[in-house]
Amino acid sequence: MYLKDDMLGKKIKTLRLERKMTQAELAGETITRNMLSQIENGVAQPSVSTIIDLAKKLDTPIEYFFSENGDLDDFKKLGAIAKIKKYYAAGDFAKCISRLDALGVSDDETEYIYAKAYFARGVESYRKGMLRSAVTFLEASLSHGERSVYVDDDLGTMTRQYLHMIEYISTKDTPLVSEEPFSKRCERHREDILYIHAIADNTRDICFFGEDSLYKAHLSLRKSFDFSDTARMAEAVEALKALLTKCASDELAVLRYYIYCDLEKLASGCGDYKCAYECSSERLLLAETMNH
């Protein structure tokens, strides 16, 4: 069903002018410039195929030209939001954010997707040791979350926890804020958060980690360190070296950093200065990347 001719023409003309297109550019080879002028002035009615062609050139959902209700943002979102959700579900968070930017619509739903996608990118960056990028993404998540009624306490809680952890890792002397209660939806991030809290408090119980957790393996070794016993320090060095070989994944950069810290200290304590120097070099390289 068409809109009234004058309303349809006004929509087409408004969009054309917003896109700084001349009548000749929009008409192209589909219709004459004179015909487009008549359509815009409400004295001629375009065919469905003409409307489809104009909608494509104006980068506008065709449904917009057939409805008397709803603004353009509603129709732009209608055509794009399903694809954006697919990018998020597939884990392509950068593409998800890029498409949201291109959509240019701000409402509760899009701001919620923004918040979740930026949080996911922040966690990805954190796990790869790219802490400055992580902060940028996590702060963006908080900002977008504040503009959506759909964002719940869990997302804000986890985002703040990662920001506190990054501040602790980066500044060394910043007290670590106590972790807030975890809900079921936070389980995927539980080990990231508990690991840093355990690093800050070596007396912490580590029973919450999975049996195959590399985080738990490192923390278990830490509890066995005895800096008064050279032989035990040497054993711990070998155990940490063995653990390090299992931590090659890009997503374990923070774990590798703290293993290098411990290795450097233990190797120096038991007189293995070559190992201590190598670990110091690796730690500094990793630290430079983490603060890049």
Secondary structure by P-SEA (a helix, b strand, c coil): ccccaaaaaaaaaaaaaaacccccccccccccaaaaaaaaaccccccaaaaaaaaaaacccccccccccccaaaaaaaacaaaaaaaaaacaaaaaaaaaaaaccccaaaaaaaaaaaaaaaaaaaaacaaaaaaaaaaaaaaaaaacccccaaaaaaaaaaaaaaaaaaccccccccccccccccccaaaaaaaaaaaacccccccccccccaaaaaaaaaaacccccaaaaaaaaaaaaaaaaaaccccaaaaaaaaaaaaaaaaaaacaaaaaaaaaaaaaaaaaaaac
